[in-house]
């Protein structure tokens, strides 16, 4: 039986695993990313991990990366903002040169969606959307078991769906993006701003969790969720507002894609029902077109940190299957397809 090496490239660590065709993780390892050294150096560390994990049965490498790699060429179409010198870098070609294996790459949000659709919360579903809630908001779309890439693999920028045309500026250059309102970074910022403005003597669990007024700068999204779980009034109000904004973005994407399920993943998904119950309540109140929402379910991701790894493995297996199917096609059929592609460029 053959296997592949799956790689999840993060800003802090590079994680890798050897995975068989059924999704069983056979071995795993990780190494520091050292992102400030640039993508060329990072690729060298990826190759170290791959070469350490690979066996005679290993047939390919799948890489999940921040930024946007071209799925055909493996060149970074949009840079990974947290890794220096990544723009236009030939990611898959360099890893392949250093490991002597075919390499395939995709955006990490896409692969988290693919992993959940394959072995997680989206198993058996026709159209799956995932919202990854962390410092920012990422996303992915899987249709009939395959990642939907859009025109240039820039689909599923869910964090940059605008929910307020005259709203907050976003680092992407847009205005009113859901990421500016409903990400972990946004929730933490709103909580800190609110706590700073509290009148003297006002009590909230957030002040206790951060160590008092002198520790307000430490307040983050996790503290808000922890305090809300214990019933703190201010934390509940902050989380209610965050989930109201999030539901606006999710509802818009449900209307656009008509999915059979929407999955909430990322660090904030650890809050569980605190998030999904609030978002569901808002969607039920009309933030989404009713007939579409009636046939859709909102779920928590099940694979945790392994979603991206398993998605990368699945992508590599699918890519190999596609290559084999192409090689097995009659020569006349391949020429016909090539002719159609050539004519389409005119």
N, C-alpha and C positions, 0 to 999 in steps of 0.2 A: 504494500500500500504506500502511496506517495503522500508527502506532506509539503507544507509551505512555511516560510518564516513570515510572521506578521509583525509589523513595527508600528508603534504608536509614538510619534515624535511630539513631545511636549516641551514647553519652555524651560522646565526644570530637569526632567528626566526623559531618557529614551527607553521605552519598554519594548521588549521583543519576546515572541513566543513561537515555538514550533507547533503547528496545528495541522491535524489531519483533515481529510475531506468531510468528515462528519462533525467537525467543530470541537473535537477533543484536544485540549491543550496538553502536549506531550512534554514540554520543557519550557522554562521561561527564565529571563534574566533582564537586568536593566543597567544603565550607565548614565552618568551625569551628562546633560545636554551641553553645558557651557556655551549657551547661545550667543554670547557676546563675541565669540571667536569667529562667527560667520558660518554660513551653511556649508562651505567647503570642508571646514574642520569637523562640523557636526556629521557630515556624511562619512567621514573617516571613522568616527565612533560608531555610526550605524553599521558600517562594514565589519568592524571588530565584533559587534554583537552577533551579526548574521553568521559570520565565519565560525564563531564559537558554538552556535546552536545547530548549524546545518549538519545533516547526515547524508549518506549516499542516497537516501529516499527523498531528499529535499529537491523540489523541482522549480521553485519560484519564490519571489519575495513580494509581499504586499505592504505598502507604506501609507499610513495615514498622517497627513501633515497639516498644520495651520497654513493659511494662504490657499492659493488656487493653482494646482498643477494642471497642465493640459493633459487630459486623459489619453490622448493619442501619442504625444511626443515626450511627456514626462518633464517638460520644461516648466518652471514656475511662471505662470501667467500673471498672477498677483503675488507679491511677496508675503512671507510669513512675518507679520509685524513684530513678533517677539524674537525673531532670529535675524541677526545682522547679515547683510550681503546675500539675501536670498532671491532678489528680483532677477528673473530670466535665467536662473541657475538650472542646468540640466540634471535635475535630481535623479531620475531613474537611470539615465545613462551612466552617471558616475558610480552609483551603487552597483550597477551591473558590472562595470569594469573592475570594481574592487572585490566582487564576490563570485564572478563567473556564473551568475544566475540571471534569468530574465526577471525584470523588476517592473511592478505596476504601482501607481500612486494615485491617491485621490484626497480630497479635502477631508479632514478628520470628522467634521459634522456629518458629511455624507456617509462615512463609514460607520459612525455610531448608529445612524439610522439603519444601515444595511445589517449590522450586527443584531440589533433589536428585532428587525423584521425576520431575520433568519432563525435566531435561537432565543429571542427574548419576548418582550411584551407584544410584538407585532406578528407572531407566528401565525401563518395561515390567512393573513389579511391582504386584501387586494391593493389598497392604497394606504401607505403609512407615512405620516408626518412625525418628525421628532423636533422638539424644542429643547435645546441644551442650555440650561440656565446656570451661568457661572458669573465670572467677572463681566463678561458680555453675554450676548444671546446668540447662539448658533442654531443651525437647523439642517434638516435633510429630508429628502423625499424618496421613497422607494415605491415603485409601481411594479406589480407582478414579480417581486423578488429581485428587481434590478434598480440601481440608483438612477434617478432622473437627473440629467446633467444640464438641461436647458441648452441654450445656443453655444455658450463658451464656458460651460461648467461654472457659471456664476449664479445658478439658481439657489434658492433656499437661504438667501440672506435675510432670514426671518427677523433678526434683531434690528434691521433697518427698514422695516415696514413703518410708515409714518402713521401715528395715531392722533397727531395734533398738528395741524398745518402751520400754526404760529407758535409752536411749543419750544421745548428746550433744544439748544444746539447739540449735535452729536459729533464725536471726533471723526466720523466718516465724512463730515461736511454737510450732512443732511440736517433736517429740522424735525423735531417731534418724533424721532425714532423710538420704537418701543424699548430698545436697549437703554435709552436715556432715562426711562421711567421704571422698568421692571426687572432689570438685571440685579445680581447680588451687589454690584458696585453702587447702583442707583439706590437700592433699598438702604444700604449702609449709610450713604451720603445723606439721604432724606432723614434717617433716624438721628444722625449726629446733629444736623441742622435743627431738628425739632427739639432735641434734648437741650441744646444750648440756649434755646429761647424759653425754656420752662421758667415760670416764676419761682422765686425762692420758696423753699419748703414743699414744692411739689414732689410727690413720691412716685417712682416708677421702678420696676425691676431692672430696667436698662441701666439705671444709675448704680444699682447694686452690682450688676454683672461686670460693669466696667471699672468698678472701684471708686465710684464717687465722681463729683464734678471735675476733678483733675484728670480723670481718665476717659473723658467723653470722646476723645480722638480714637479710642480703641473700639468704639461701638461699631459693629458690623452686622451683616445680614443674618449670620448664625445667631447672634445674641437676640436679634428681633424675633426670630423664629422660636428660640428657646423660651423667651419671655412670653410670647403669644401662646405657646403650648401650656404655660402655667396660668393663662388667663389675664395677663397684664393688660389693662385697658389701652394704654398708649401703644404698646406693641401690636395689639390686635387691630387698632385703627391704621397703623402704618402698613401692616400686612394686607389688610382689606384693600387699601388704596393701590398697593403694588399689584395685587391680583386682579383688581378691576382693570388697570392698564394692560396687564398681561392678557386678560380675556379679550380685550379689544383687538390685540394683535392676532391672537389665536383664532378668534371668530372670523376675522377677515381672511385668513389663510384657509380655514374650513370652507368658507364660501367659494374660494378660488379653486380648491383642489377636490372638494367632495370626498374626503378621505373616509375610510372605514374605521380608522383609529388615529388618535393623536397621542403621542408619548411625551411625557415630561421627563427629561434627564438632566444631567449635570449636577453640580454641587448642591444647588437649592432643592433638587429632587429629594434630598435626604430629609427634608421637612415633611415629605409624604402627604398625608391627608390634609395637613394645614394648607397646602397649596392647591391640591386638586379639588377639595371640597369648595373652596372659595371661588376658583375659576369656574367650576361646574355651575355653581349657584348664579354667577353673573351671566354665563352663557344661556342658562335656562330663562333668564329674564329678558332675552331678546338681543343679545350682542352677536347673534348669528342667525342666519336664515333657518327658520324652524324645521322645514322638511329635510334639509341637509343634516342638521344637528341631530334629528331624531334617529338617523341611521349611523351615527358616529359615537365612539366611546373615547373617553379621556382616561389614560392609564399612566402609571408610573413605570419608568424604565426598570428592567429586571437584571440587567447584566453588569451594572455598576461600571467600574473602570475597565472592564474587559469588553465593553461594547465595541470600542474602536478597534481593539486587537482582533476580535472575531470578525468584524466587518472587513478589516484589511485582509484577513485570511480568505474570507468568502470572495472578495473581489479578485484575489489572485487565482483562486480555483476557477472562477467564472471566466477570467481572461484566458486561462489555459484551455478551457473547454472551447471557447470561441476560436482560438488559434487552431485547435485540432479539427474543429468542424470546417474551418476554411481550407485547411490542408487536405481534408478528405473530399472536398467538393470536386466534381469533374472539372477538368481544365476549361471546358467551354463555358461552364457556369461562372467560374472565376473571371474569365475574360469578359463575360457579359456584365458582371457587376462592376468591373474596372471601367468598362466603356460608359456605363451609366454615370459613375462618379466623374469621369473626364468630361462628359457632355454637360454635367451639372455645373461645372466651373465656368462655362462659357458665358 
